[in-house]
Amino acid sequence: MLPHAKYLFDAGYSVFLWYILGFGESSGDSITLGITEWKSAAKVYEYVRHLQNNLSLSIGFMGISMGATTIINTVGITNKGDFIIAVVPYATLTSLATQILHSTFPELKYVPFFVDIIFKLKFGFDYANYLPQITIENISVPILIMYAENDSIVNPQDAKELYAKAHSPKEVWSIASNHFIYYAYPNEFSQTVLDFLSKYINNE
């Protein structure tokens, strides 16, 4: 996220970075692909919101892949956050697993069924309530969904589904790239983000 922090800071925005549990220097030795990470994101929002200089400012989230799924869940479940920039989000865990497995083993069949069973056993039978496919319908703040048309990790159809379910104001942007859009098209990517913020966020 450091390259994103750089162009956002250069444009006059303040950026707060944190490690999701199980990553980098954070505690924890496992991840749940967004099913529970939203709880940490909500705590981060509360911390940043209550800093003295931020009381009247718009504070939102930007996340990539699992981070995008996490922030959609955060706002959809807690209603905390003034905007969302979700980059290559997946709509469901079965879609994510299916895309990855099929790109590696295209001959596999019945992947979604077995993956769903595995996730129910791992995360609980109600885990689907904590997926963007459901939570995005609770969001009313501005949202930008960005996706890669040639993504082999996250199915591009997921972004289209999420955009269709999102409430206005909403924006969608795509480009013929692999999963790592920013590194393929840094100028186009950063300009799209900055245009979105300029259009919907006023912190003056």
SULNORTA-V729109 format. One record per pair of residues at least 4 apart in sequence whose C-alpha atoms are under 8 Angstrom apart, sorted by the first residue. I is the first residue (numbers start at 0). GAP is how many residues later the second one is. If there is no record, write none. Layout:
# SULNORTA-V729109
i:I gap:GAP
i:I gap:GAP
This chain:
# SULNORTA-V729109
i:0 gap:4
i:0 gap:16
i:1 gap:4
i:2 gap:4
i:3 gap:4
i:3 gap:186
i:4 gap:4
i:4 gap:10
i:5 gap:4
i:6 gap:4
i:6 gap:183
i:7 gap:4
i:7 gap:5
i:7 gap:6
i:7 gap:7
i:7 gap:186
i:8 gap:4
i:8 gap:5
i:8 gap:6
i:10 gap:183
i:15 gap:32
i:18 gap:4
i:18 gap:5
i:18 gap:6
i:18 gap:7
i:19 gap:4
i:19 gap:6
i:19 gap:17
i:19 gap:20
i:19 gap:21
i:20 gap:5
i:20 gap:6
i:20 gap:7
i:20 gap:8
i:20 gap:9
i:20 gap:10
i:20 gap:16
i:20 gap:19
i:21 gap:4
i:21 gap:5
i:21 gap:6
i:21 gap:7
i:21 gap:8
i:21 gap:9
i:22 gap:4
i:22 gap:5
i:30 gap:6
i:31 gap:4
i:31 gap:5
i:31 gap:91
i:32 gap:4
i:32 gap:33
i:32 gap:36
i:32 gap:37
i:32 gap:60
i:33 gap:4
i:33 gap:32
i:33 gap:33
i:33 gap:35
i:33 gap:36
i:33 gap:39
i:33 gap:96
i:33 gap:97
i:34 gap:35
i:34 gap:38
i:34 gap:88
i:34 gap:92
i:34 gap:95
i:34 gap:96
i:35 gap:4
i:35 gap:94
i:36 gap:4
i:36 gap:33
i:37 gap:4
i:37 gap:32
i:37 gap:33
i:37 gap:35
i:37 gap:36
i:38 gap:4
i:38 gap:35
i:39 gap:4
i:40 gap:4
i:40 gap:29
i:40 gap:30
i:40 gap:33
i:41 gap:4
i:41 gap:32
i:41 gap:36
i:41 gap:38
i:42 gap:4
i:43 gap:4
i:44 gap:4
i:44 gap:14
i:44 gap:35
i:44 gap:36
i:45 gap:4
i:46 gap:4
i:47 gap:6
i:48 gap:5
i:48 gap:6
i:48 gap:10
i:49 gap:4
i:49 gap:5
i:50 gap:4
i:53 gap:4
i:56 gap:146
i:57 gap:23
i:57 gap:24
i:57 gap:25
i:57 gap:143
i:57 gap:144
i:57 gap:145
i:58 gap:22
i:58 gap:23
i:58 gap:24
i:59 gap:21
i:59 gap:22
i:59 gap:23
i:59 gap:24
i:60 gap:10
i:60 gap:20
i:60 gap:21
i:60 gap:22
i:60 gap:23
i:60 gap:24
i:61 gap:5
i:61 gap:6
i:61 gap:9
i:61 gap:22
i:61 gap:23
i:61 gap:24
i:61 gap:25
i:62 gap:4
i:62 gap:5
i:62 gap:6
i:62 gap:7
i:62 gap:8
i:62 gap:22
i:62 gap:23
i:62 gap:24
i:63 gap:4
i:63 gap:5
i:63 gap:22
i:63 gap:23
i:63 gap:24
i:63 gap:25
i:64 gap:4
i:64 gap:21
i:64 gap:22
i:64 gap:23
i:64 gap:24
i:64 gap:25
i:64 gap:89
i:65 gap:4
i:65 gap:23
i:65 gap:24
i:66 gap:4
i:66 gap:19
i:66 gap:22
i:67 gap:4
i:67 gap:17
i:67 gap:18
i:67 gap:19
i:67 gap:20
i:67 gap:21
i:67 gap:22
i:68 gap:4
i:68 gap:17
i:68 gap:20
i:68 gap:21
i:68 gap:22
i:68 gap:62
i:68 gap:63
i:69 gap:4
i:70 gap:4
i:70 gap:13
i:70 gap:15
i:71 gap:4
i:71 gap:12
i:71 gap:14
i:71 gap:60
i:71 gap:63
i:71 gap:64
i:72 gap:4
i:72 gap:57
i:72 gap:58
i:72 gap:59
i:72 gap:62
i:72 gap:63
i:73 gap:4
i:73 gap:5
i:73 gap:6
i:74 gap:4
i:74 gap:5
i:74 gap:6
i:74 gap:64
i:75 gap:56
i:75 gap:59
i:75 gap:60
i:75 gap:61
i:75 gap:62
i:75 gap:63
i:76 gap:58
i:76 gap:61
i:78 gap:59
i:78 gap:60
i:80 gap:60
i:81 gap:59
i:81 gap:60
i:82 gap:58
i:82 gap:59
i:82 gap:60
i:83 gap:57
i:83 gap:58
i:83 gap:59
i:83 gap:60
i:84 gap:58
i:84 gap:59
i:84 gap:60
i:84 gap:61
i:84 gap:108
i:85 gap:57
i:85 gap:58
i:85 gap:59
i:85 gap:60
i:86 gap:58
i:86 gap:59
i:86 gap:60
i:87 gap:57
i:87 gap:58
i:87 gap:59
i:87 gap:60
i:87 gap:66
i:87 gap:68
i:87 gap:71
i:87 gap:91
i:88 gap:56
i:88 gap:58
i:88 gap:65
i:88 gap:69
i:88 gap:70
i:89 gap:5
i:89 gap:6
i:89 gap:42
i:89 gap:64
i:89 gap:65
i:89 gap:68
i:89 gap:69
i:90 gap:4
i:90 gap:5
i:90 gap:40
i:90 gap:41
i:90 gap:42
i:90 gap:67
i:90 gap:68
i:90 gap:70
i:90 gap:71
i:91 gap:4
i:91 gap:36
i:91 gap:39
i:91 gap:40
i:91 gap:41
i:92 gap:4
i:92 gap:23
i:92 gap:26
i:92 gap:38
i:93 gap:4
i:93 gap:18
i:93 gap:21
i:93 gap:22
i:94 gap:4
i:94 gap:17
i:94 gap:59
i:94 gap:60
i:94 gap:63
i:95 gap:4
i:95 gap:57
i:95 gap:58
i:95 gap:59
i:96 gap:4
i:96 gap:15
i:96 gap:18
i:97 gap:4
i:97 gap:13
i:97 gap:14
i:97 gap:17
i:98 gap:4
i:98 gap:53
i:98 gap:54
i:98 gap:55
i:98 gap:56
i:99 gap:4
i:99 gap:52
i:99 gap:53
i:99 gap:54
i:100 gap:4
i:100 gap:5
i:100 gap:7
i:100 gap:10
i:101 gap:4
i:101 gap:5
i:101 gap:6
i:102 gap:49
i:102 gap:50
i:109 gap:4
i:110 gap:4
i:111 gap:4
i:112 gap:4
i:113 gap:4
i:114 gap:4
i:115 gap:4
i:116 gap:4
i:117 gap:4
i:118 gap:4
i:118 gap:5
i:118 gap:8
i:119 gap:4
i:119 gap:5
i:119 gap:6
i:119 gap:7
i:120 gap:4
i:122 gap:4
i:125 gap:4
i:126 gap:4
i:127 gap:6
i:128 gap:5
i:128 gap:6
i:129 gap:4
i:129 gap:5
i:130 gap:4
i:131 gap:4
i:131 gap:30
i:132 gap:4
i:132 gap:28
i:132 gap:29
i:132 gap:32
i:133 gap:4
i:134 gap:4
i:135 gap:26
i:135 gap:29
i:135 gap:30
i:136 gap:28
i:136 gap:29
i:136 gap:30
i:138 gap:27
i:138 gap:28
i:139 gap:26
i:139 gap:27
i:139 gap:28
i:139 gap:29
i:140 gap:27
i:140 gap:28
i:141 gap:26
i:141 gap:27
i:141 gap:28
i:141 gap:29
i:141 gap:58
i:142 gap:23
i:142 gap:25
i:142 gap:26
i:142 gap:27
i:142 gap:28
i:143 gap:26
i:143 gap:27
i:143 gap:28
i:143 gap:29
i:143 gap:52
i:144 gap:14
i:144 gap:18
i:144 gap:25
i:144 gap:26
i:144 gap:27
i:144 gap:28
i:145 gap:13
i:145 gap:26
i:145 gap:27
i:145 gap:28
i:146 gap:9
i:146 gap:12
i:146 gap:26
i:146 gap:27
i:146 gap:28
i:146 gap:32
i:146 gap:34
i:147 gap:8
i:147 gap:26
i:147 gap:27
i:147 gap:28
i:147 gap:29
i:147 gap:30
i:147 gap:31
i:147 gap:32
i:147 gap:33
i:148 gap:7
i:148 gap:25
i:148 gap:26
i:148 gap:27
i:148 gap:28
i:148 gap:29
i:149 gap:6
i:149 gap:26
i:149 gap:27
i:149 gap:28
i:149 gap:29
i:150 gap:4
i:150 gap:5
i:150 gap:26
i:150 gap:27
i:150 gap:28
i:151 gap:26
i:151 gap:27
i:152 gap:26
i:153 gap:4
i:153 gap:25
i:154 gap:4
i:155 gap:4
i:156 gap:4
i:157 gap:4
i:158 gap:4
i:159 gap:4
i:160 gap:4
i:161 gap:4
i:162 gap:7
i:162 gap:8
i:162 gap:9
i:165 gap:4
i:170 gap:25
i:172 gap:19
i:174 gap:6
i:176 gap:4
i:176 gap:7
i:177 gap:6
i:179 gap:4
i:180 gap:4
i:180 gap:5
i:180 gap:8
i:181 gap:4
i:181 gap:7
i:181 gap:8
i:184 gap:4
i:185 gap:4
i:186 gap:4
i:187 gap:4
i:188 gap:4
i:189 gap:4
i:190 gap:4
i:191 gap:4
i:192 gap:4
i:193 gap:4
i:194 gap:4
i:195 gap:4
i:195 gap:5
i:196 gap:4
i:197 gap:4
